[in-house]
Amino acid sequence: NDPKKQNQENSGGLSMDNSGAENHTTIFTIAESPLDENTIWVGTDDGNIQVTTDGGKIWINTVSNIVGVPENTWVYHIEASSHDSKTAYAVFDGHTSGDMAAYAYKTTDLGKTWKNITPRGLPETIINAIDISPHDKETVYIATTRYKFNDKSPGLYKSTNYGESWKEITGNIPYGAYTRVVREDEVRKGLLLAGTELGVYISFNDGKSWERFNLNMPVLAVTDLMIKHDDLIVATQGRSFWILDDMGLIRQMDDTKETRLFNPENSTIGNWYSQLNSNYSDGTSTFTGVNPANGVVIYYNLNEGDHDQKLTVKIYDENNKLIREINNQTNKNFISYNGGPSREPVLTNNIGLNRFVWNTRHKSLIGVPYAYIEGRFSGHKAIPGKYKISLEVGEKSYTSNFEILKNPNFNVSDIDYAEFDKYTSHMEKKFNKMAEYINNNISSINRLTEVIKNIKDNEDVKNNGKSLLSKMDAWDKKMMQRKSLAYDDVENFPNKFLADYLFILDEIKGDIPNVSKGILKSLKDLDDSWESLKKEIDQIIDTDLPDLNSKLWKIGIGAIN
């Protein structure tokens, strides 16, 4: 931070550019110690490396302790060790001053001394980045580039002795994909990711071989990589930030093609939307960024001999209670109508890798065709806790475990979640029972209507049938508003009991639980009303219908089931 180099307004200086596109005496790289938040390294574009051990109150310039690097050489990258808070690595770039040599240095004493660890025999090269293995303090990686010398060859190197000697691990990365950064995964040793001019390359064997790993990313220049919170974060040169949030899956990949269930990553309760909730999204959006999937992302692999088997995924809570079951069979009896439930999701059975996002919800509610009810038929969300997943492939079964985590932004206690699960489960069970009663009753109404038409010579039985039909229809009208067939119909035709019950259930089962005293009072009133309505329909089912069936049998007409 030399004031003599910051007098551009009076002298013209090295560069005068108010846009900030050209700068000097500027901090270019910052590295915080992973072990000590108060230890921070900074490097500048005029050759200084400064360090603080008290969170920035006092800074010490260590550049005078570096021997062999010309004055004012650009500090291009600093990497603080995750093994020792006093250790850091730095690389320098002097090509803007006509110096084409490569420089890499290491300190183990907070910059009091620096050791030259530049690979011997390098041609004119820029060392773009350095990475310290999170698994082994002796292992270091560097990414080099020569595109400014009109050579687009990639160049990756590895040292297993603190930089004393180096081995090239560029492997089969092609010419043109010149390298800017290399990182080793923090969980799986030897899993390397390289950022190049053409995108990302991945190695599962510590650089012996590489595969292109752009996936849905276009061809782009990758300038930096970071692995954080089980995500791969990609910085590009003018093409936005990209995030791969499936590092948990990548760490489990191997050469086998056998059927298997991959361990799911833990999921955090949330209320965001994401295109990645669908298996058909490519992870991009024209005008906005894309959120990670909202739910538990389940990956499974199917070999050629298993892809035509019946597949079933079952989710259990820590008490071994079944929470959700999904399979690869389409429900041919599903009825789609306005204001009804959505079709249940179906598992894919592709040979190779398959993906399914469980939205953490319990099974959807039963529909009541064809009346429109304004409400959500989706089940309530599973609460934070430990869960088990089972993938059944024919007669074989594969299991794993995961957790649903609390959202730190939600002020919801364990008791709140327990109450939420208790009351939503109670209401969903009752709603489904109501829906079964309603569907069975309307089916009986339709059959009885046809039977009455066929009674020709017995007015007493016919009148008994009409009387029961009227009673059944009256009960249906208490439960359902069948004049509502579209969204705005609720403005003209008042809701009936089932819609009122669903309304209160919806109030409880939001993404943030809402079991208030007012809701519990409304629930008690509704439950009391349902007991009365249930007695009415039970009277019809247990007494009235059997009595009519007996009379129908006597006159030679079959019973109404």
Protein Blocks (a to p, Z undefined) as FASTA:
>chain_A
ZZklmmmmmnopabdcfkomacchiafbdcddfkbmkbccdddfeopacddfehomaccd
fklmpghiaghiacfbdcddfkbmkbccddddfklnopabdcddddfegomaccdfbdeh
iacdddfbdcddfkbmkbccddddfklnopabdcddddfegolaccdfklmacehiacfb
dcddfklghiacdddfkbccddfegomaccdfklmaccdddfbdcdeehiacdddehiap
addfklmmmmmgcfbfbdcddddddddddfbdcfklpmkbghiafkbccdddeddddddd
ddfklmmpccddddddfkopafbdcdfbdcfkbccdehiacddddddfbehjdddddehi
acddddddfbdceddfbdcdddeddddddddehjbccdddddddddfkbccdfklmmmmm
mmmmmmmmmmmmmmmmmmmmmmmmmmmmmmmmmpmklmklmmmmmmmmmmmmmmmmmmpc
ckbmbfklmmmmccdfklmmmmmmmmmmmmbdcddfklmmmmmmmmmmmmmmmmmmmmmm
mmmmmmmmmmmmmnopacdZZ
